[in-house]
Amino acid sequence: MKQFFTILKFELDNYFKSKSYVISTILIAVLAAGIMFVPRVKDAITGDKKDSTVQDSASKEDSSAEADAEHTYGVYDPEGILIIDVDGSVWGSMETGINLVSFDSEDALKKAVEEEEAAAGFAVHSLSDYDYYVYNKSMDNSDAAVFDGYLGMLVKLDYCEKHDLDLNEFMEASYKEITHDEYVLGKDSTQNFWYCYVLVILIFMLIIMYGMSIASSVTNEKSNRSIEILVTSTDSTALLFGKVFAGAVATVFQVGIIAVCLLGSYQYNKDFWGIDLGMFLDIPANVLVVFAVFGIGGFLFYAFLYGALGALVSKIEDLNKSAGSAQMIIMIVYFVVLLQLDKVDGVPMKVCSFLPFSSYSAMFARVAMGHVQTWEIIVSAVILYISVALMGVIGGKIFRSSTLRYGNPIKLTTAIKNLRKKDS
């Protein structure tokens, strides 16, 4: 135990005295906090511009012409189906303030749209049939939907006239406002989805980034031969445990600093945000506890695996090949959990929530969005941490037997076979 704490202290000193670690922590924390200030800064800049009264006259004319083109719509209506008010707005449904221009032919309408003299064009054939022309259609374009609503109003008006009905009474009956009260007795998946999605991505990134960092540290020590002194003078299990737990402490510290800066900055600037980020940040306490328990367990599980994999190679350039198996498992788990977030009570997620290599994300996703018994959480946590301990012991043995072997990379299966031979 004394060796473990000595190694833990040594590794933590390496982290906290590392310029790259300190600088990256500060830069990411400042960047995260700065992003939360963007709406405040934007509002200040926009306010300054609003106070300015001096503008170039040519710019005014250009912007005015551009605005007119954006609000100009061409219409080819040979049957006179449309009802257009004198101010250019259409009756009842479409936006007021738009400029409707009539054309004598459909070709003239298309030409105006092609030359961007009109934002769009409508060639009306009947109350239920028209052609819509647009030059470049944006993703948020809703012109056709608005025009559909307008024609729908005309259809209702035509029906009321033919059947001698009052349009207002007909509209009140057709669009009677329906009210309801909603009581979610379990969990609201639509509300919980986004923060669950973010947390799945977060734990995935932490395991990949810091797992590779631990593996790189082991490989570097092996390549410069310093590992020979460490392995022969200390217990290999204590050595690996010290490295892994130091990595976990450094990870929690770094992520904690960044999270505090991000959340604190958001709280200070949230009145300037046009959207509510509560869907990402309003996380129930029980979900956070489960995320911490299983997230730390999953991190330790893979960190021990990465540490052992780092000892299998002698050169840093061979590390990706050695760590490929672990990364493949993590990627599979990542995609399975993300694809099953809308079916967290299904069989695949239930199975994944009890497997040690996937429970770190599957179980808290079930807790956040599904129905989980307390005993399931306890059993899954016990399985996970027993697996962490076993992975630590096995990883320590692989670590010791592999660190003094140089040359070509050692396969993980070969390392495990060598352990079996020694045990027998």
LINMONOR-V660500 format. One record per backbone hydrogen bond with DSSP energy under -1.0 kcal/mol. NH is the residue of the N-H (numbers start at 0). CO is the residue of the C=O. If there is no record, write none. Layout:
nh=NH co=CO
nh=NH co=CO
//
This chain:
nh=4 co=0
nh=5 co=1
nh=6 co=2
nh=7 co=3
nh=8 co=4
nh=9 co=5
nh=10 co=6
nh=11 co=7
nh=12 co=8
nh=13 co=9
nh=14 co=10
nh=15 co=11
nh=16 co=12
nh=17 co=14
nh=21 co=17
nh=22 co=18
nh=23 co=19
nh=24 co=20
nh=25 co=21
nh=26 co=22
nh=27 co=23
nh=28 co=24
nh=29 co=25
nh=30 co=26
nh=31 co=27
nh=32 co=28
nh=33 co=29
nh=34 co=30
nh=35 co=31
nh=36 co=33
nh=37 co=34
nh=40 co=36
nh=41 co=37
nh=42 co=38
nh=43 co=39
nh=44 co=40
nh=45 co=41
nh=46 co=42
nh=47 co=43
nh=48 co=44
nh=49 co=45
nh=50 co=46
nh=59 co=55
nh=60 co=56
nh=61 co=57
nh=62 co=58
nh=63 co=59
nh=64 co=60
nh=65 co=61
nh=66 co=62
nh=67 co=63
nh=68 co=64
nh=69 co=65
nh=70 co=66
nh=71 co=68
nh=72 co=98
nh=73 co=119
nh=74 co=100
nh=75 co=121
nh=79 co=76
nh=84 co=88
nh=87 co=84
nh=90 co=82
nh=92 co=90
nh=98 co=70
nh=100 co=72
nh=102 co=74
nh=108 co=104
nh=109 co=105
nh=110 co=106
nh=111 co=107
nh=112 co=108
nh=113 co=109
nh=114 co=110
nh=115 co=112
nh=116 co=111
nh=117 co=111
nh=118 co=71
nh=120 co=132
nh=121 co=73
nh=122 co=130
nh=123 co=75
nh=124 co=128
nh=125 co=128
nh=130 co=122
nh=132 co=120
nh=140 co=137
nh=145 co=141
nh=146 co=142
nh=147 co=143
nh=148 co=144
nh=149 co=145
nh=150 co=146
nh=151 co=147
nh=152 co=148
nh=153 co=149
nh=154 co=150
nh=155 co=151
nh=156 co=152
nh=157 co=153
nh=158 co=154
nh=159 co=155
nh=160 co=156
nh=161 co=157
nh=162 co=158
nh=164 co=159
nh=169 co=165
nh=170 co=166
nh=171 co=167
nh=172 co=168
nh=173 co=169
nh=174 co=170
nh=191 co=187
nh=192 co=188
nh=195 co=191
nh=196 co=192
nh=197 co=193
nh=198 co=194
nh=199 co=195
nh=200 co=196
nh=201 co=197
nh=202 co=198
nh=203 co=199
nh=204 co=200
nh=205 co=201
nh=206 co=202
nh=207 co=203
nh=208 co=204
nh=209 co=205
nh=210 co=206
nh=211 co=207
nh=212 co=208
nh=213 co=209
nh=214 co=210
nh=215 co=211
nh=216 co=212
nh=217 co=213
nh=218 co=214
nh=219 co=215
nh=220 co=216
nh=221 co=217
nh=222 co=218
nh=223 co=219
nh=226 co=220
nh=229 co=225
nh=230 co=226
nh=231 co=227
nh=232 co=228
nh=233 co=229
nh=238 co=234
nh=239 co=235
nh=240 co=236
nh=241 co=237
nh=242 co=238
nh=243 co=239
nh=244 co=240
nh=245 co=241
nh=246 co=242
nh=247 co=243
nh=248 co=244
nh=249 co=245
nh=250 co=246
nh=251 co=247
nh=252 co=248
nh=253 co=249
nh=254 co=250
nh=255 co=251
nh=256 co=252
nh=257 co=253
nh=258 co=254
nh=259 co=255
nh=260 co=256
nh=261 co=257
nh=262 co=258
nh=263 co=259
nh=264 co=260
nh=265 co=261
nh=266 co=262
nh=267 co=263
nh=268 co=264
nh=269 co=265
nh=271 co=268
nh=279 co=276
nh=280 co=276
nh=281 co=277
nh=282 co=280
nh=287 co=283
nh=288 co=284
nh=289 co=285
nh=290 co=286
nh=291 co=287
nh=292 co=288
nh=293 co=289
nh=294 co=290
nh=295 co=291
nh=296 co=292
nh=297 co=293
nh=298 co=294
nh=299 co=295
nh=300 co=296
nh=301 co=297
nh=302 co=298
nh=303 co=299
nh=304 co=300
nh=305 co=301
nh=306 co=302
nh=307 co=303
nh=308 co=304
nh=309 co=305
nh=317 co=314
nh=318 co=315
nh=321 co=317
nh=322 co=318
nh=326 co=322
nh=327 co=323
nh=328 co=324
nh=329 co=325
nh=330 co=326
nh=331 co=327
nh=332 co=328
nh=333 co=329
nh=334 co=330
nh=335 co=331
nh=336 co=332
nh=337 co=333
nh=338 co=334
nh=339 co=335
nh=340 co=337
nh=342 co=339
nh=345 co=342
nh=349 co=345
nh=350 co=346
nh=351 co=347
nh=352 co=348
nh=353 co=350
nh=357 co=354
nh=358 co=354
nh=360 co=357
nh=361 co=357
nh=362 co=358
nh=364 co=360
nh=365 co=361
nh=366 co=362
nh=367 co=363
nh=368 co=364
nh=369 co=365
nh=376 co=372
nh=377 co=373
nh=378 co=374
nh=379 co=375
nh=380 co=376
nh=381 co=377
nh=382 co=378
nh=383 co=379
nh=384 co=380
nh=385 co=381
nh=386 co=382
nh=387 co=383
nh=388 co=384
nh=389 co=385
nh=390 co=386
nh=391 co=387
nh=392 co=388
nh=393 co=389
nh=394 co=390
nh=395 co=391
nh=396 co=392
nh=397 co=393
nh=398 co=394
nh=399 co=395
nh=400 co=396
nh=401 co=397
nh=402 co=398
nh=404 co=401
nh=409 co=311
nh=414 co=410
nh=415 co=411
nh=416 co=412
nh=417 co=413
nh=418 co=414
nh=419 co=415
nh=420 co=416
nh=421 co=417
nh=422 co=418
nh=423 co=419
//
